[in-house]
Amino acid sequence: MWRDTLAKTMTKVVSGIFLNLIPIILMIGLIPLVQNDYILAAICLAIIAASLLVKYEKGDVVFLIFGLVIMTIMEYFFVSAGSEIFTRQTLLGVMPLWLPVMWGYGFVAMRRGISIIDEYLE
């Protein structure tokens, strides 16, 4: 009995987390296919907008903007320190324009994943 409940709960947790990762998987999959960073950034923004239209939780936009800003700063420091090198350098001359956009949604997905796990732990 308890094994069935545990299995159903774990299936719900894993599927919930996976569903929130689909936009990220899609955006990453487009990187080698779309060579123009401006077009790729626009496509990523469209994917993020569609994702937020499908499911919006309070605070999603705050986490999106926070992730975008923080990761732009952090990636700039990583590149400046020589720990990362990008061949596509359309943002600040050091990184691809789409990278912080993806990171921004990554923060949203992490927050949602943590919420799903929190529900399981309660």
C-alpha positions as CSV (number, residue, x, y, z in Angstrom):
1,M,0.0,0.0,0.0
2,W,2.6,2.6,1.0
3,R,4.8,1.5,-1.9
4,D,2.0,2.4,-4.3
5,T,1.6,5.8,-2.7
6,L,5.3,6.4,-2.8
7,A,5.5,5.4,-6.4
8,K,2.7,7.7,-7.4
9,T,4.2,10.5,-5.4
10,M,7.6,10.0,-7.0
11,T,6.1,9.8,-10.5
12,K,4.3,13.1,-9.8
13,V,7.5,14.8,-8.6
14,V,9.6,13.6,-11.5
15,S,7.0,14.4,-14.1
16,G,6.4,17.8,-12.6
17,I,10.1,18.6,-12.6
18,F,10.5,17.3,-16.2
19,L,7.6,19.4,-17.5
20,N,9.4,22.5,-16.2
21,L,12.6,21.5,-17.9
22,I,11.0,21.1,-21.4
23,P,11.5,24.8,-22.3
24,I,15.2,24.6,-21.2
25,I,15.8,21.4,-23.2
26,L,14.1,23.1,-26.2
27,M,16.2,26.3,-25.9
28,I,19.5,24.3,-25.5
29,G,18.6,22.2,-28.5
30,L,18.2,25.3,-30.6
31,I,21.7,26.6,-29.9
32,P,23.5,24.6,-32.7
33,L,20.6,25.1,-35.1
34,V,20.2,28.9,-34.8
35,Q,23.5,30.7,-35.6
36,N,22.1,34.3,-35.2
37,D,22.3,35.2,-31.5
38,Y,19.6,37.9,-31.8
39,I,17.2,35.5,-33.4
40,L,18.0,32.8,-30.9
41,A,17.4,35.2,-28.0
42,A,14.1,36.2,-29.5
43,I,13.0,32.6,-29.9
44,C,14.1,31.9,-26.3
45,L,12.0,34.8,-25.1
46,A,9.1,33.5,-27.1
47,I,9.5,30.0,-25.5
48,I,9.7,31.6,-22.1
49,A,6.6,33.7,-22.7
50,A,4.7,30.6,-24.0
51,S,5.8,28.7,-20.9
52,L,4.6,31.4,-18.6
53,L,1.3,31.6,-20.4
54,V,0.8,27.8,-20.0
55,K,1.7,28.0,-16.3
56,Y,2.3,31.1,-14.3
57,E,3.1,31.1,-10.7
58,K,3.3,34.2,-8.5
59,G,6.9,35.5,-8.5
60,D,7.9,33.9,-11.8
61,V,8.7,37.2,-13.4
62,V,10.8,38.3,-10.4
63,F,12.8,35.1,-10.6
64,L,13.2,35.5,-14.3
65,I,14.5,39.0,-14.1
66,F,16.7,38.2,-11.0
67,G,18.2,35.2,-12.8
68,L,18.8,37.2,-16.0
69,V,20.5,40.1,-14.2
70,I,22.5,38.0,-11.7
71,M,23.8,35.6,-14.3
72,T,24.7,38.3,-16.7
73,I,26.9,39.8,-14.0
74,M,28.3,36.4,-13.0
75,E,29.0,35.2,-16.5
76,Y,30.8,38.5,-17.2
77,F,33.0,37.9,-14.2
78,F,33.7,34.3,-15.2
79,V,34.7,35.4,-18.7
80,S,36.8,38.3,-17.4
81,A,38.6,35.9,-15.0
82,G,39.4,33.6,-17.9
83,S,37.4,30.6,-16.6
84,E,35.0,30.7,-19.5
85,I,35.4,31.6,-23.2
86,F,32.5,32.0,-25.7
87,T,33.0,32.0,-29.4
88,R,29.6,33.9,-29.7
89,Q,30.1,37.3,-28.1
90,T,27.1,39.4,-28.8
91,L,26.4,40.6,-25.3
92,L,29.0,43.0,-23.7
93,G,31.5,41.6,-26.2
94,V,32.1,38.5,-24.0
95,M,29.1,36.1,-24.1
96,P,26.1,35.2,-26.3
97,L,23.0,37.3,-25.9
98,W,20.8,34.3,-25.3
99,L,22.8,32.9,-22.4
100,P,21.4,35.1,-19.6
101,V,17.9,34.7,-21.1
102,M,18.2,31.0,-20.7
103,W,19.7,31.4,-17.2
104,G,16.7,33.6,-16.3
105,Y,14.3,30.9,-17.1
106,G,16.6,28.4,-15.4
107,F,16.0,30.3,-12.1
108,V,12.2,30.0,-12.7
109,A,12.5,26.2,-13.4
110,M,14.7,25.8,-10.3
111,R,12.2,27.6,-8.1
112,R,9.4,25.5,-9.5
113,G,11.3,22.3,-9.0
114,I,12.1,23.2,-5.4
115,S,8.3,23.9,-4.8
116,I,7.5,20.5,-6.2
117,I,10.0,18.8,-4.0
118,D,8.8,20.8,-1.0
119,E,5.3,19.6,-1.6
120,Y,6.6,16.0,-1.5
121,L,8.6,16.6,1.7
122,E,5.6,18.0,3.6
